[in-house]
């Protein structure tokens, strides 16, 4: 596929991604095509990429392309490698959310302890 319109048309034709995911995939492909001059996905490549990413968080597709370009400047990812990068970012995102939730729980617990301490020692 030589132009981005053809990539988008192929993504749309496959119909396995939501419109948001299709747009995100097209953005990621555009970034990778810009960084890697030899990266020219075929129709079969796009089928594989769409299939491999259909259950992933599309908000991470462009970030995954950026991260891949930063960590692997010499070659473009294959479909499975792109999936692994998105999964890695999903794991990092989940861990960050868990850390935030734990911090909030600790803060709430400390605040509750202070309220209990005040009630038992002031009255």
DOTI-6297 format. One record per atom (N, C-alpha, C): x, y, z. Coordinates in steps of 0.02 Angstrom, whole numbers, plus 50000, padded with zeros to 5 digits. Layout:
<recs>
XYZ...
</recs>
This chain:
<recs>
500424994150000500005000050000500445006150000500335010449951500775016149944500545022449980499905023249990499705029450024499275027950085499235033050128498885032150191498135031150181497865033850127497155032950113497015025550102497455022250066497355015050054497405011150119497845013150164497905009750229497245010650267496995016850269496365018150305495795014250273495775014050206495245010350172495275002950189495875000250193495944993150210495724991850282495914996350328495694995650397494934995850401494635000650367493905001350366493574995250334493864992850280493574987150244493554980950288494074980050327494104974150370493564974350423493394980450446492824981450490492864978150558493454976250580493514972950645493684977850701493844984050683494014989050734493454994250738493364996950797492895002450804493165008450766492755013450752493015019350716493595022650753493565022950819494105025950858494745021850851494675015250857495255010850850495535011150779495105011550730495345011950660495735018450649495485023950677495835030350671496505030050707496515026950766497145026350804497635021850767497395016450738497835011950699498125015650639497705019450605497945023250547498485028250569498385031550626498885036150652499545032650668499495026850700500095023050717500465020850654500095018450604500395016350541500725022250507500395028150508500685034150477501345036050511501365035750577501985037250612502545032350593502375025950593502875020950576503115021650504502665023350459502865024350389503335030350383503225035450424503655041250423504355039750450504385035650502505035034050533505425028850495505075024150465505405018550432505215018650358505655020850317505515021650246505355014950212505605009550239505475002950209504834999750235504485003050280503875000250308503285001950262503084997050224502534997750177502064991750186501584992450233501154986750248500714984750188500674978250178500254975550125499554974350153499104972250110498424970550132498454964950184498874959950172498944954450220499224956850287499714961350284499984964350345499434967750385499024971750350498494975450384497984970750414497834965250381497374960350409497654957650475498304956150475498614953550535498614958750591498794964950575498814970250625498134971450655497624971750613496944972950637496724967050681496854960950659496664955150698497024955150766497664956650765498054956350827497904961950876497614967450853497494973150897496764974250913496324969950889495604971150896495374971450969495724968351015495514968251085495934972751130496354976851100496804981151139496524988251145496804992051191496604998951203496875003451147496435006051104496665009951047496995016651067496865018951127497175025251148497925024451156498165018251156498885016951164499245015551098498875015251042499185013450978499725018550957499565024850959500045029950938500625030150987500485029651052501015029551102501465023451090501165017851072501565011851058502025012850998501765016150946502175017550887502755022150906502605027250947503135031850970503655028151012503425024051057503885020251101504305015451059503995012251010504375007650967504925011550930504745017150902505235021250865505805023450909505655024950973506175027151020506635021351040506345015451050506745009851075507025005451020506755005850960506975001750903507055006150841507545010350840507605015150784507795011950717508015005750718508275002750656507764998650617507214996450649506724992450612506024993550638505554993050592504834993750608504584987350641504064987950682503804981950714503394977650667503374971350682502904966850649502244967550688501714964550662501074964650698501134962050769501434956050778501494953450846501934957950892502454960850864502874965350904502484971550924502074974250879501664980050896501164978250951500864972350945500394970150997500754969751065501344966851066501714966351129501864973251158502024978051116502164984751140501534987851170500964987051138500344989751165500174986251231500264979651233500134975951296500594978351352501214979751335501684982351386501444989051412501224993351367500964999951389500324999251430499904994351412499294993151451499474990951521499974986551527500194984251593500464990051634500874994251604501145000051639500585004751661500095005751618499525010151634499125007251693499005000651691498634997351745499014997851811499674996851810500074997451871500055004551899500095009451855500065016451877499385017951910498845015351881498185016351910498135012951978498425007051983498405003352047498815007152100499395009852080499785013752128499395019852152499075023352106498675029152126498115027152173497775021652158497235019352201497495017452270498075014252273498365012452337498555018552378498825023652345499005029852380498375032952409497835033152370497205035952394496935032052453496985025352450496755021252506497155022552569497805023152561498235024552619498065031352648497985036352606497805043052630497125042952665496645039452637495985038952668496025035352735496435030152738496525026452800496845030752854497355034652835497685039152882497195044452907496795047152862496295052152881495785049152929495565042952916495095039652961495415038453029496045036353029496405035253093496445041753133496575047453099496605053853134495925055753164495385054453127494715055953153494565051653214494735045253210494615040753266495035042953325495665044853315496105046953369495815053153403495585058053363495305064253391494675062753432494255058353407493645056653443493785053253508494285049053510494425045253571494855049053621495215054253598495665057853643495435065053659494905067253629494685074053644494035074153682493705069053687493045069553716492915064953769
</recs>
